[in-house]
Amino acid sequence: MERLHIDKVSVRFGGVLALDAVELEIVAGRVSGLIGPNGAGKTTLFNVVTGLQVPTHGKVVLDGRDITSLAPHRRSRLGLARTFQRLELFGTLTARENVLMAAEAQRRKLPSGSTPRSITEQLLRRVGLEQVADEPADVLPTGLARLVELARSLATSPSVLLLDEPSAGLDPTETGNLGEVLKSLSVEGLAVMLVEHDMSLVMGVCDEVTVLDFGEVIAHGDPESVRSDEAVQQAYLGTAGSESGSKLETAPEPGPSSLPRPPVDRSGATADPGVPAPAALELEDVRAAYGRIEVVHGVSVEVHEGEVLAVLGPNGAGKTTLLRVVSGQLEPTGGVVRFHGEPQSRSGSDHLARRGLCALLEGRGVFPNLTVSENLLMYTYRGKDVSFDELQERSFSRFPVLGSRRRQLAGHLSGGEQQMLALARAFFTEPRILLLDELSMGLAPRIVADLYALVAQAVREEHLTVVVVEQFAQTALALADRAVVMVNGRIVRSGTPDEVGDELMRTYMGEAS
């Protein structure tokens, strides 16, 4: 029985089409998974369904009724319940009180003979919260707090349950228990829709999986067919079926770009090629958290001078958080980060930048109301030993298109040109270590290839050390000397690009051990 029908829903934010005529059916008695790369539109779709985002086109139908224009609280009364990616509990209330509050609000919908208190106790037992029922929600560990949020949603007597990243912060045992609860709910006739980065959970509990990419449905079917779909592999890895391990060489000549490129020759990087270069960056048992939610769990890795390390993994693995720790933007909760043998010691981002660390994190971060030249001028903080004009001309020789637009406002550049400007600013600081996070975001494949070819040239010519996080895994592997794969905040695989690439899709789609 169809419970929820998402009928050709589109959402536009200015010039960005976040959802493009998405059509989905959520059926009673089944767990439906919704997955896709970062920025695919998953949470936006949830917001449309629950009334937090007005669609540009299309409609949402619940149990045969068009609810597109209804407020969120009215949708809840009709049987729609949701959890959120970030915990949304009343921290000063106990676990029992959080659930009881929702049950009281739905008193009229309770089965005959039931009371809000009896329903609350039943749900606490079901999700395994009896032992902590009287503890304030804000002192519970993340896994138990997630279960409180689930129990509170179930207390509203929903016919459709939407779960947004319910396993975030859970350990493997807690995730397994959550999966069993979801299976039992579907057996009882509840329609469940799951947005989740943990592919092991998705592939283990979902009856069907829908994949979004750039706001469009690119695949739909049972977990195994989705796992083997070439369009899904393209979305997650960048190139379906391509050979990993081939290196990028140099900046592109005018004309079509292509991957892979010939290998980078670093034979002259050290006096003795047989002697490993010293470590430029060391992470030892690094842990990081947002509030109570620990998202990086004891990561240890070394990056040697002149080396490129690719940090890969599915959405939500903790890759960006790890780069934030390395760049000084997030203080680790445990472990140590060393730069050329010296501990980070809570150094701020500005201090690390002066030591030669440059981070180009998600988002281009250009100053839209400044010209290209003025954007570059903002990055001349390394000293006066080289003139601005000399640095600027060096940048324009590397990025000719920016030279022709030096007086143009950065906000008027195309997305690819803005990313070129961000990369030019990074090179402008003459870094020793460069951190790159999703350089490809929102860009066409050819532009991505050109940008990474420029990075490869800098590695070759300037002995640059690079740590790259990239959704298009094959592109990152083509640049890297070594790669590690993160899943759920831990490194689960490491090795050469060939070694990692052979196992990558299974890791991304939930088969990592």
VEXTI-502219 format. One record per residue (C-alpha): x, y, z; residue in three letters. Coordinates in steps of 0.001 Angstrom, whole numbers, padded with zeros to 6 digits, always signed. Example, Ala and Ser with C-alpha at 12.3 -4.5 7.8 and 13.67 -1.06 7.14 Angstrom:
<nodes>
+012300-004500+007800ALA +013670-001060+007140SER 
</nodes>
This chain:
<nodes>
+000000+000000+000000MET +001418+003364-001043GLU +001698+005715+001914ARG +003734+008603+000549LEU +003966+009812-003046HIS +006548+012430-003985ILE +005224+013677-007315ASP +007776+015359-009618LYS +009140+017627-006882VAL +011603+020337-007887SER +013335+022906-005669VAL +015342+025842-006925ARG +017541+028075-004757PHE +018201+031085-006967GLY +020037+029698-009973GLY +020706+026314-008351VAL +018337+023453-009088LEU +018576+021396-005893ALA +015850+018893-006843LEU +014801+018140-010401ASP +011376+016480-010858ALA +012010+013831-008194VAL +009364+011114-008080GLU +009250+008486-005319LEU +006735+006143-003742GLU +007091+005005-000138ILE +005155+001830+000589VAL +003794+000428+003844ALA +005724-002516+005254GLY +009008-001627+003554ARG +012204+000213+004437VAL +013211+002526+001589SER +016729+003943+001436GLY +017633+007333-000036LEU +021347+007761-000712ILE +023656+009905-002818GLY +026855+011977-002677PRO +027162+015195-000704ASN +024868+017883-002083GLY +022659+015382-003919ALA +019483+016874-002398GLY +018539+014221+000168LYS +017896+016489+003144THR +016216+019058+000887THR +013771+016346-000193LEU +013072+015447+003436PHE +012441+019121+004153ASN +009935+019284+001306VAL +008106+016189+002548VAL +007880+017471+006129THR +006912+021038+005208GLY +010150+022832+006072LEU +010860+023672+002424GLN +008312+024831-000156VAL +008827+023071-003497PRO +009175+025116-006666THR +007138+022496-008532HIS +005442+019203-007735GLY +003458+017936-004791LYS +003564+015626-001789VAL +000711+013169-001244VAL +000227+011318+002068LEU -002288+008457+002137ASP -003998+009892-000933GLY -004184+013464+000400ARG -002235+016359-001086ASP -000303+017846+001844ILE +001988+020155-000147THR +000523+023315+001369SER +000093+022016+004936LEU +002209+023225+007858ALA +004631+020746+009461PRO +002520+020238+012612HIS -000538+019350+010523ARG +001488+016805+008555ARG +002597+015267+011846SER -001014+014871+012952ARG -001781+013093+009684LEU +000898+010461+010359GLY +004234+011873+009202LEU +007149+011688+011647ALA +010795+012602+011238ARG +014155+012569+012987THR +016912+015045+012142PHE +020556+014764+011178GLN +021520+016724+014289ARG +020015+015593+017570LEU +016883+017579+018410GLU +016016+016573+021965LEU +014904+018527+025019PHE +018154+018171+026934GLY +016854+019041+030396THR +014034+016492+030144LEU +014635+012822+030828THR +014447+010202+028109ALA +011037+009174+029447ARG +009762+012769+029455GLU +010919+013353+025877ASN +008900+010371+024691VAL +005920+011087+026974LEU +005615+014622+025628MET +005121+013288+022092ALA +002663+010627+023272ALA +000603+013233+025116GLU +000401+015342+021967ALA -001095+012375+020092GLN -003504+011245+022830ARG -006459+011178+020410ARG -004692+008722+018112LYS -003790+006173+020785LEU -005307+002685+020536PRO -008295+001948+022754SER -007225+001116+026281GLY -003808+002750+025912SER -002569+005822+027695THR +000361+008145+026904PRO +002283+006635+029818ARG +001695+003045+028758SER +002740+003834+025194ILE +005848+005589+026510THR +006895+002602+028599GLU +006258+000243+025689GLN +008463+002300+023369LEU +011241+002654+025934LEU +011362-001129+026252ARG +011255-001613+022511ARG +014299+000506+021767VAL +016194-000603+024883GLY +016080+002542+027013LEU +014565+001182+030249GLU +017855+001453+032176GLN +018365+005143+031323VAL +014737+006286+031127ALA +015145+008735+034013ASP +018430+010234+032859GLU +018399+013748+031348PRO +018725+013555+027567ALA +021747+015849+027484ASP +023883+013445+029543VAL +023127+010363+027460LEU +025762+009069+025032PRO +024964+009756+021404THR +023778+006253+020580GLY +021176+006270+023350LEU +020126+009834+022528ALA +019445+008720+018944ARG +017178+005992+020306LEU +015313+008548+022403VAL +014684+010566+019258GLU +013458+007447+017458LEU +011134+006495+020336ALA +009760+010031+020465ARG +008964+009897+016736SER +007208+006545+017160LEU +005144+007995+020012ALA +003314+010166+017469THR +001771+006992+015973SER +003105+007644+012457PRO +002204+005824+009279SER +005378+007136+007583VAL +008691+007506+009436LEU +011509+009576+007900LEU +014961+009065+009408LEU +017792+011470+008544ASP +021200+009962+009404GLU +019940+007951+012411PRO +023223+006048+012822SER +025417+009174+013103ALA +027531+008765+016237GLY +026489+005141+016829LEU +029008+002344+017256ASP +028651-000842+015169PRO +026658-002666+017862THR +024236+000224+018276GLU +023882+000504+014499THR +023055-003198+014293GLY +020406-002826+016994ASN +018916+000134+015146LEU +018686-001946+011991GLY +016763-004672+013825GLU +014288-002109+015174VAL +013697-000710+011673LEU +013103-004179+010241LYS +010559-004984+012942SER +008732-001699+012366LEU +008392-002428+008665SER +007064-005921+009397VAL +004324-004270+011453GLU +003282-002190+008445GLY +005112+001093+009007LEU +006538+002829+005921ALA +010148+003826+006644VAL +012326+006129+004551MET +016000+006240+005496LEU +018629+008807+004528VAL +021899+007340+005705GLU +025635+007537+005035HIS +026354+004144+006603ASP +026026+001915+003560MET +026251-001249+005647SER +023037-000226+007384LEU +021351+000812+004138VAL +022246-002344+002253MET +021397-004528+005234GLY +017919-003247+006121VAL +016449-001580+003030CYS +014047-003385+000709ASP +014692-000806-002007GLU +017164+002010-002516VAL +016868+005256-004464THR +019989+007191-005448VAL +020026+010967-005927LEU +022799+012866-007676ASP +022665+016602-008393PHE +018976+016572-007457GLY +017964+013810-009893GLU +017050+010183-009348VAL +019781+008203-011126ILE +018945+004707-009856ALA +016221+002809-008040HIS +015907-000844-007119GLY +016953-003522-004671ASP +020274-002997-002842PRO +022282-005379-005011GLU +021167-003864-008314SER +021876-000368-007012VAL +025300-001440-005771ARG +026281-002661-009242SER +024702+000211-011199ASP +027316+002058-013295GLU +025588+005417-012803ALA +025846+004946-009018VAL +029521+004063-009288GLN +030027+007169-011414GLN +028296+009325-008791ALA +030303+007938-005881TYR +033687+007311-007448LEU +033788+009702-010393GLY +034542+007150-013110THR +032834+003771-013338ALA +035151+000948-014265GLY +038207+003153-014856SER +041683+002056-013937GLU +042931+003371-010626SER +046496+004289-009860GLY +047380+006171-013048SER +049052+009455-012202LYS +048320+012980-013367LEU +051343+014706-014806GLU +051139+018387-015577THR +049000+021350-016456ALA +046777+020782-019486PRO +047528+022095-022905GLU +044680+023922-024673PRO +042117+021443-025900GLY +040255+018485-024420PRO +041410+017141-021087SER +041440+013479-020295SER +042156+011154-017410LEU +044378+009365-016664PRO +047661+011134-017409ARG +051245+009817-017411PRO +052906+009366-014032PRO +054436+012192-012037VAL +058231+011802-011883ASP +059468+012605-008392ARG +062775+010794-008664SER +064649+013977-007870GLY +062628+014810-004792ALA +065286+013535-002375THR +069012+013154-002566ALA +068664+009397-002243ASP +065438+008023-003786PRO +065851+004862-001705GLY +065578+006810+001560VAL +062010+007774+002588PRO +061386+011483+002842ALA +060833+012814+006378PRO +057262+013118+007629ALA +055666+016458+006828ALA +052459+015619+008677LEU +051783+013035+011402GLU +048447+012156+012979LEU +048589+009921+016039GLU +045338+008521+017498ASP +043432+011679+016512VAL +039859+011971+017733ARG +037342+014725+017064ALA +033756+015459+018061ALA +030939+017925+017611TYR +029504+018274+021086GLY +028752+014767+022329ARG +029050+013190+018900ILE +032522+011798+018202GLU +033006+011542+014454VAL +036720+010713+014175VAL +037862+007720+016221HIS +041599+007285+016692GLY +043024+008045+013238VAL +046785+007564+012796SER +048589+008284+009528VAL +051821+009855+008226GLU +052303+011966+005106VAL +055877+012379+003892HIS +057358+015458+002268GLU +056469+015654-001405GLY +053822+012947-001062GLU +050148+013039-002079VAL +047758+011209+000236LEU +044159+010628-000863ALA +041647+010332+001980VAL +038595+008563+000596LEU +035373+007156+001942GLY +031583+007425+001774PRO +029628+010466+002887ASN +029768+011046+006622GLY +032988+009082+007099ALA +034709+011977+008907GLY +037059+013072+006117LYS +036242+016790+006211THR +036296+016774+010012THR +039787+015275+009897LEU +040971+018086+007584LEU +039414+020648+009910ARG +041457+019218+012765VAL +044666+019250+010724VAL +044067+022848+009613SER +043442+024069+013168GLY +039773+024895+012619GLN +038591+022187+015029LEU +040375+021215+018201GLU +040869+017454+018538PRO +039403+015728+021563THR +042321+013313+021649GLY +045609+012430+019987GLY +048219+014681+018467VAL +048931+016336+015109VAL +052551+017103+014203ARG +053897+019355+011445PHE +057467+018483+010495HIS +057903+016822+013885GLY +056439+019630+015997GLU +053087+019159+017789PRO +050203+021327+016679GLN +049685+022409+020310SER +046342+024101+019693ARG +047827+026398+017064SER +045223+028543+015349GLY +044637+028455+011617SER +046525+031712+011121ASP +049607+030400+012903HIS +049545+027163+010918LEU +049208+029125+007680ALA +052367+031058+008513ARG +054117+027735+009082ARG +053251+026738+005516GLY +049932+024918+005863LEU +047248+025979+003392CYS +043726+024521+003550ALA +041292+024762+000664LEU +038216+023314+002348LEU +034674+022755+001048GLU +033263+025833-000663GLY +035338+028186-002755ARG +035458+030989-000208GLY +036327+033759-002645VAL +035467+037377-001870PHE +032678+037974-004414PRO +032779+041785-004245ASN +036532+041981-004808LEU +038271+041645-008150THR +040471+038691-009031VAL +043602+040738-008320SER +042203+041983-005010GLU +041394+038413-003964ASN +045021+037479-004567LEU +046221+040573-002696LEU +044325+039373+000395MET +046689+036372+000541TYR +050014+038232+000662THR +050576+037626+004375TYR +053729+035477+004092ARG +056119+038431+004031GLY +057640+040956+001647LYS +060461+038883+000210ASP +058510+038490-003056VAL +056579+041372-004610SER +052838+041164-005181PHE +053284+041871-008903ASP +055718+038985-009233GLU +053392+036585-007410LEU +050401+037794-009386GLN +052077+037260-012738GLU +053217+033832-011614ARG +049562+033008-010811SER +048315+034331-014127PHE +050870+032277-016031SER +049536+029205-014236ARG +045886+030274-014645PHE +045724+032310-017878PRO +041948+032684-017732VAL +042311+034578-014434LEU +044845+036912-016002GLY +042302+037900-018633SER +039777+038589-015836ARG +042055+040227-013284ARG +039776+043274-012943ARG +036529+041280-012885GLN +034601+040789-009650LEU +035060+037255-008346ALA +031313+036908-007828GLY +030830+037225-011599HIS +033183+034349-012429LEU +031865+030922-013361SER +032040+028147-010789GLY +035128+026663-012398GLY +036847+030045-012541GLU +036044+030678-008881GLN +037616+027350-007961GLN +040663+028285-010073MET +040862+031525-008112LEU +040647+029652-004815ALA +043429+027336-005946LEU +045499+030273-007221ALA +045201+031943-003815ARG +046350+028715-002174ALA +049446+028583-004409PHE +049940+032310-003759PHE +050922+031510-000161THR +053723+029210-001385GLU +052572+026419+000974PRO +054605+023457+002159ARG +051472+021395+002873ILE +048240+021771+000916LEU +044893+020376+002114LEU +042227+019998-000592LEU +038617+019171+000228ASP +036234+018392-002647GLU +037960+020490-005299LEU +035505+019037-007820SER +032316+020123-006063MET +029798+021426-008592GLY +032226+021397-011521LEU +032239+019680-014904ALA +034644+016713-015301PRO +036910+018547-017745ARG +037413+021456-015342ILE +038105+019021-012508VAL +040743+017280-014625ALA +042398+020592-015444ASP +042501+021699-011799LEU +044031+018447-010604TYR +046568+018561-013422ALA +047694+021922-012046LEU +047976+020426-008568VAL +050066+017589-010033ALA +052353+020138-011673GLN +052860+021925-008347ALA +053657+018626-006616VAL +056241+017805-009259ARG +057889+021208-009554GLU +057664+022501-005972GLU +057904+019285-003936HIS +054511+020090-002438LEU +052893+017798+000142THR +049180+017298-000467VAL +046315+015695+001439VAL +043253+015444-000793VAL +039669+014547+000090VAL +037664+014026-003068GLU +034243+012632-003920GLN +035524+011600-007357PHE +037737+008874-005951ALA +039299+007808-009241GLN +040462+011367-009858THR +042092+011497-006432ALA +043712+008088-006928LEU +045182+009293-010235ALA +047052+011975-008306LEU +047955+010067-005148ALA +051031+008140-004024ASP +049065+006491-001225ARG +045445+006337-000184ALA +043447+005595+002938VAL +039739+004834+003155VAL +037665+006078+006098MET +034357+004559+007158VAL +032466+005754+010240ASN +035372+007853+011475GLY +038028+005143+011197ARG +040626+004167+008620ILE +039576+000761+007306VAL +041971+000419+004369ARG +045299+001876+003277SER +047787+001219+000533GLY +048793+002192-002968THR +046139+003592-005325PRO +045969+000228-007087ASP +045508-001672-003829GLU +042844+000669-002503VAL +041101+001145-005840GLY +040483-002586-006238ASP +038349-002629-003077GLU +036905+000860-003176LEU +033372+000276-004438MET +032751-002480-001928ARG +033915-000147+000818THR +031698+002705-000353TYR +028629+000525-000707MET +028702-001134+002659GLY +030974-004154+002462GLU +033876-002877+004526ALA +034751-005101+007439SER 
</nodes>
